[in-house]
Every structure is written in structure tokens, then in C-alpha cells.
């Protein structure tokens, strides 16, 4: 029973610990895009 419980919890723990790192990188790049000044010049 202990082994079954450990195996069933592996995927949620993996998602929590490892799969959100790329998401954090994306969010940081989006934050940089929001802060970047933008100018619209008439053509």
C-alpha cells in the first residue's frame, strides 16, 4: 500500500517541483516585455 501511494503521488509532486520552472521563465520574459517602453511613430 505504501508503494502504491508513493507511485500515485509522484506525478503531482513532479508537476509541482519541475514542470513550473519553464512557466516561471516565460512569466519573467513577459514581465520584461510589459516594462519595455514602446513608441509609436507616425509614418
PDB file of N, CA, C and O in Angstrom:
ATOM      1  N   UNK A   1       0.808  -1.185   0.000  1.00  0.00           N
ATOM      2  CA  UNK A   1       0.000   0.000   0.000  1.00  0.00           C
ATOM      3  C   UNK A   1       0.861   1.263   0.000  1.00  0.00           C
ATOM      4  O   UNK A   1       0.534   2.241  -0.672  1.00  0.00           O
ATOM      5  N   UNK A   2       1.940   1.241   0.740  1.00  0.00           N
ATOM      6  CA  UNK A   2       2.823   2.412   0.771  1.00  0.00           C
ATOM      7  C   UNK A   2       3.422   2.693  -0.600  1.00  0.00           C
ATOM      8  O   UNK A   2       3.522   3.844  -1.024  1.00  0.00           O
ATOM      9  N   UNK A   3       3.820   1.620  -1.291  1.00  0.00           N
ATOM     10  CA  UNK A   3       4.416   1.793  -2.624  1.00  0.00           C
ATOM     11  C   UNK A   3       3.371   2.358  -3.585  1.00  0.00           C
ATOM     12  O   UNK A   3       3.686   3.240  -4.383  1.00  0.00           O
ATOM     13  N   UNK A   4       2.146   1.867  -3.522  1.00  0.00           N
ATOM     14  CA  UNK A   4       1.087   2.384  -4.391  1.00  0.00           C
ATOM     15  C   UNK A   4       0.833   3.867  -4.121  1.00  0.00           C
ATOM     16  O   UNK A   4       0.657   4.646  -5.058  1.00  0.00           O
ATOM     17  N   UNK A   5       0.811   4.253  -2.870  1.00  0.00           N
ATOM     18  CA  UNK A   5       0.608   5.662  -2.528  1.00  0.00           C
ATOM     19  C   UNK A   5       1.741   6.538  -3.020  1.00  0.00           C
ATOM     20  O   UNK A   5       1.510   7.643  -3.512  1.00  0.00           O
ATOM     21  N   UNK A   6       2.957   6.054  -2.890  1.00  0.00           N
ATOM     22  CA  UNK A   6       4.122   6.819  -3.349  1.00  0.00           C
ATOM     23  C   UNK A   6       4.099   6.991  -4.855  1.00  0.00           C
ATOM     24  O   UNK A   6       4.370   8.074  -5.374  1.00  0.00           O
ATOM     25  N   UNK A   7       3.769   5.902  -5.557  1.00  0.00           N
ATOM     26  CA  UNK A   7       3.722   5.964  -7.024  1.00  0.00           C
ATOM     27  C   UNK A   7       2.594   6.884  -7.476  1.00  0.00           C
ATOM     28  O   UNK A   7       2.762   7.618  -8.450  1.00  0.00           O
ATOM     29  N   UNK A   8       1.455   6.863  -6.800  1.00  0.00           N
ATOM     30  CA  UNK A   8       0.338   7.719  -7.217  1.00  0.00           C
ATOM     31  C   UNK A   8       0.617   9.192  -6.944  1.00  0.00           C
ATOM     32  O   UNK A   8       0.047  10.054  -7.612  1.00  0.00           O
ATOM     33  N   UNK A   9       1.473   9.500  -5.986  1.00  0.00           N
ATOM     34  CA  UNK A   9       1.804  10.896  -5.683  1.00  0.00           C
ATOM     35  C   UNK A   9       2.971  11.423  -6.512  1.00  0.00           C
ATOM     36  O   UNK A   9       3.254  12.620  -6.464  1.00  0.00           O
ATOM     37  N   UNK A  10       3.650  10.578  -7.265  1.00  0.00           N
ATOM     38  CA  UNK A  10       4.853  11.002  -7.971  1.00  0.00           C
ATOM     39  C   UNK A  10       4.550  12.081  -9.003  1.00  0.00           C
ATOM     40  O   UNK A  10       5.245  13.096  -9.042  1.00  0.00           O
ATOM     41  N   UNK A  11       3.542  11.892  -9.830  1.00  0.00           N
ATOM     42  CA  UNK A  11       3.243  12.854 -10.893  1.00  0.00           C
ATOM     43  C   UNK A  11       2.847  14.223 -10.348  1.00  0.00           C
ATOM     44  O   UNK A  11       3.364  15.222 -10.849  1.00  0.00           O
ATOM     45  N   UNK A  12       1.961  14.337  -9.352  1.00  0.00           N
ATOM     46  CA  UNK A  12       1.664  15.671  -8.811  1.00  0.00           C
ATOM     47  C   UNK A  12       2.893  16.364  -8.220  1.00  0.00           C
ATOM     48  O   UNK A  12       3.060  17.576  -8.362  1.00  0.00           O
ATOM     49  N   UNK A  13       3.745  15.591  -7.560  1.00  0.00           N
ATOM     50  CA  UNK A  13       4.962  16.192  -6.987  1.00  0.00           C
ATOM     51  C   UNK A  13       5.892  16.640  -8.105  1.00  0.00           C
ATOM     52  O   UNK A  13       6.495  17.710  -8.023  1.00  0.00           O
ATOM     53  N   UNK A  14       6.012  15.820  -9.156  1.00  0.00           N
ATOM     54  CA  UNK A  14       6.850  16.193 -10.293  1.00  0.00           C
ATOM     55  C   UNK A  14       6.323  17.467 -10.963  1.00  0.00           C
ATOM     56  O   UNK A  14       7.108  18.345 -11.321  1.00  0.00           O
ATOM     57  N   UNK A  15       5.027  17.571 -11.132  1.00  0.00           N
ATOM     58  CA  UNK A  15       4.439  18.780 -11.722  1.00  0.00           C
ATOM     59  C   UNK A  15       4.719  20.004 -10.865  1.00  0.00           C
ATOM     60  O   UNK A  15       5.043  21.072 -11.382  1.00  0.00           O
ATOM     61  N   UNK A  16       4.593  19.845  -9.566  1.00  0.00           N
ATOM     62  CA  UNK A  16       4.782  20.973  -8.657  1.00  0.00           C
ATOM     63  C   UNK A  16       6.241  21.427  -8.630  1.00  0.00           C
ATOM     64  O   UNK A  16       6.510  22.628  -8.618  1.00  0.00           O
ATOM     65  N   UNK A  17       7.180  20.491  -8.619  1.00  0.00           N
ATOM     66  CA  UNK A  17       8.584  20.842  -8.440  1.00  0.00           C
ATOM     67  C   UNK A  17       9.310  21.189  -9.733  1.00  0.00           C
ATOM     68  O   UNK A  17      10.140  22.098  -9.748  1.00  0.00           O
ATOM     69  N   UNK A  18       9.014  20.482 -10.814  1.00  0.00           N
ATOM     70  CA  UNK A  18       9.849  20.612 -12.013  1.00  0.00           C
ATOM     71  C   UNK A  18       9.158  21.257 -13.197  1.00  0.00           C
ATOM     72  O   UNK A  18       9.798  22.001 -13.940  1.00  0.00           O
ATOM     73  N   UNK A  19       7.881  21.001 -13.399  1.00  0.00           N
ATOM     74  CA  UNK A  19       7.218  21.480 -14.615  1.00  0.00           C
ATOM     75  C   UNK A  19       6.851  22.946 -14.570  1.00  0.00           C
ATOM     76  O   UNK A  19       6.450  23.505 -15.590  1.00  0.00           O
ATOM     77  N   UNK A  20       6.976  23.587 -13.421  1.00  0.00           N
ATOM     78  CA  UNK A  20       6.646  25.016 -13.398  1.00  0.00           C
ATOM     79  C   UNK A  20       7.855  25.901 -13.627  1.00  0.00           C
ATOM     80  O   UNK A  20       7.697  27.114 -13.762  1.00  0.00           O
ATOM     81  N   UNK A  21       9.073  25.338 -13.678  1.00  0.00           N
ATOM     82  CA  UNK A  21      10.259  26.155 -13.955  1.00  0.00           C
ATOM     83  C   UNK A  21      10.183  26.819 -15.331  1.00  0.00           C
ATOM     84  O   UNK A  21      10.451  28.016 -15.430  1.00  0.00           O
ATOM     85  N   UNK A  22       9.830  26.094 -16.398  1.00  0.00           N
ATOM     86  CA  UNK A  22       9.691  26.789 -17.698  1.00  0.00           C
ATOM     87  C   UNK A  22       8.611  27.865 -17.657  1.00  0.00           C
ATOM     88  O   UNK A  22       8.746  28.905 -18.302  1.00  0.00           O
ATOM     89  N   UNK A  23       7.551  27.621 -16.908  1.00  0.00           N
ATOM     90  CA  UNK A  23       6.487  28.616 -16.786  1.00  0.00           C
ATOM     91  C   UNK A  23       7.007  29.871 -16.102  1.00  0.00           C
ATOM     92  O   UNK A  23       6.657  30.981 -16.504  1.00  0.00           O
ATOM     93  N   UNK A  24       7.827  29.717 -15.089  1.00  0.00           N
ATOM     94  CA  UNK A  24       8.406  30.881 -14.415  1.00  0.00           C
ATOM     95  C   UNK A  24       9.294  31.675 -15.363  1.00  0.00           C
ATOM     96  O   UNK A  24       9.289  32.905 -15.332  1.00  0.00           O
ATOM     97  N   UNK A  25      10.064  30.977 -16.210  1.00  0.00           N
ATOM     98  CA  UNK A  25      10.894  31.691 -17.187  1.00  0.00           C
ATOM     99  C   UNK A  25      10.038  32.489 -18.160  1.00  0.00           C
ATOM    100  O   UNK A  25      10.378  33.623 -18.498  1.00  0.00           O
ATOM    101  N   UNK A  26       8.927  31.905 -18.614  1.00  0.00           N
ATOM    102  CA  UNK A  26       8.032  32.615 -19.525  1.00  0.00           C
ATOM    103  C   UNK A  26       7.431  33.841 -18.850  1.00  0.00           C
ATOM    104  O   UNK A  26       7.353  34.911 -19.453  1.00  0.00           O
ATOM    105  N   UNK A  27       7.011  33.685 -17.609  1.00  0.00           N
ATOM    106  CA  UNK A  27       6.411  34.811 -16.896  1.00  0.00           C
ATOM    107  C   UNK A  27       7.414  35.940 -16.702  1.00  0.00           C
ATOM    108  O   UNK A  27       7.046  37.111 -16.802  1.00  0.00           O
ATOM    109  N   UNK A  28       8.673  35.613 -16.426  1.00  0.00           N
ATOM    110  CA  UNK A  28       9.692  36.650 -16.282  1.00  0.00           C
ATOM    111  C   UNK A  28       9.920  37.373 -17.596  1.00  0.00           C
ATOM    112  O   UNK A  28      10.101  38.591 -17.603  1.00  0.00           O
ATOM    113  N   UNK A  29       9.914  36.648 -18.713  1.00  0.00           N
ATOM    114  CA  UNK A  29      10.093  37.316 -20.001  1.00  0.00           C
ATOM    115  C   UNK A  29       8.891  38.198 -20.327  1.00  0.00           C
ATOM    116  O   UNK A  29       9.054  39.263 -20.922  1.00  0.00           O
ATOM    117  N   UNK A  30       7.694  37.773 -19.947  1.00  0.00           N
ATOM    118  CA  UNK A  30       6.514  38.609 -20.161  1.00  0.00           C
ATOM    119  C   UNK A  30       6.581  39.870 -19.309  1.00  0.00           C
ATOM    120  O   UNK A  30       6.183  40.946 -19.755  1.00  0.00           O
ATOM    121  N   UNK A  31       7.080  39.740 -18.089  1.00  0.00           N
ATOM    122  CA  UNK A  31       7.247  40.923 -17.241  1.00  0.00           C
ATOM    123  C   UNK A  31       8.210  41.915 -17.879  1.00  0.00           C
ATOM    124  O   UNK A  31       7.980  43.123 -17.815  1.00  0.00           O
ATOM    125  N   UNK A  32       9.279  41.427 -18.491  1.00  0.00           N
ATOM    126  CA  UNK A  32      10.226  42.316 -19.167  1.00  0.00           C
ATOM    127  C   UNK A  32       9.575  43.008 -20.357  1.00  0.00           C
ATOM    128  O   UNK A  32       9.841  44.182 -20.618  1.00  0.00           O
ATOM    129  N   UNK A  33       8.716  42.278 -21.085  1.00  0.00           N
ATOM    130  CA  UNK A  33       8.037  42.880 -22.233  1.00  0.00           C
ATOM    131  C   UNK A  33       7.092  43.990 -21.789  1.00  0.00           C
ATOM    132  O   UNK A  33       6.967  45.009 -22.469  1.00  0.00           O
ATOM    133  N   UNK A  34       6.432  43.798 -20.660  1.00  0.00           N
ATOM    134  CA  UNK A  34       5.485  44.804 -20.167  1.00  0.00           C
ATOM    135  C   UNK A  34       6.215  46.089 -19.782  1.00  0.00           C
ATOM    136  O   UNK A  34       5.698  47.185 -20.001  1.00  0.00           O
ATOM    137  N   UNK A  35       7.408  45.962 -19.212  1.00  0.00           N
ATOM    138  CA  UNK A  35       8.162  47.120 -18.737  1.00  0.00           C
ATOM    139  C   UNK A  35       8.838  47.879 -19.891  1.00  0.00           C
ATOM    140  O   UNK A  35       9.103  49.075 -19.771  1.00  0.00           O
ATOM    141  N   UNK A  36       9.114  47.196 -20.997  1.00  0.00           N
ATOM    142  CA  UNK A  36       9.817  47.806 -22.116  1.00  0.00           C
ATOM    143  C   UNK A  36       9.015  48.989 -22.675  1.00  0.00           C
ATOM    144  O   UNK A  36       7.836  48.841 -22.998  1.00  0.00           O
ATOM    145  N   UNK A  37       9.654  50.162 -22.789  1.00  0.00           N
ATOM    146  CA  UNK A  37       8.932  51.319 -23.343  1.00  0.00           C
ATOM    147  C   UNK A  37       8.668  51.137 -24.860  1.00  0.00           C
ATOM    148  O   UNK A  37       9.511  50.622 -25.595  1.00  0.00           O
ATOM    149  N   UNK A  38       7.513  51.561 -25.282  1.00  0.00           N
ATOM    150  CA  UNK A  38       7.120  51.443 -26.692  1.00  0.00           C
ATOM    151  C   UNK A  38       6.744  52.821 -27.209  1.00  0.00           C
ATOM    152  O   UNK A  38       6.011  53.569 -26.562  1.00  0.00           O
ATOM    153  N   UNK A  39       7.258  53.139 -28.386  1.00  0.00           N
ATOM    154  CA  UNK A  39       6.897  54.419 -29.029  1.00  0.00           C
ATOM    155  C   UNK A  39       6.251  54.123 -30.372  1.00  0.00           C
ATOM    156  O   UNK A  39       6.709  53.256 -31.117  1.00  0.00           O
ATOM    157  N   UNK A  40       5.190  54.847 -30.672  1.00  0.00           N
ATOM    158  CA  UNK A  40       4.535  54.728 -31.962  1.00  0.00           C
ATOM    159  C   UNK A  40       4.812  56.002 -32.724  1.00  0.00           C
ATOM    160  O   UNK A  40       4.422  57.094 -32.311  1.00  0.00           O
ATOM    161  N   UNK A  41       5.495  55.841 -33.850  1.00  0.00           N
ATOM    162  CA  UNK A  41       5.886  56.989 -34.670  1.00  0.00           C
ATOM    163  C   UNK A  41       4.989  57.054 -35.893  1.00  0.00           C
ATOM    164  O   UNK A  41       4.693  56.030 -36.508  1.00  0.00           O
ATOM    165  N   UNK A  42       4.555  58.257 -36.244  1.00  0.00           N
ATOM    166  CA  UNK A  42       3.735  58.369 -37.461  1.00  0.00           C
ATOM    167  C   UNK A  42       4.586  58.133 -38.696  1.00  0.00           C
ATOM    168  O   UNK A  42       5.750  58.529 -38.752  1.00  0.00           O
ATOM    169  N   UNK A  43       4.001  57.498 -39.660  1.00  0.00           N
ATOM    170  CA  UNK A  43       4.755  57.235 -40.905  1.00  0.00           C
ATOM    171  C   UNK A  43       4.358  58.149 -42.026  1.00  0.00           C
ATOM    172  O   UNK A  43       4.901  58.049 -43.126  1.00  0.00           O
TER     173      UNK A  43
END
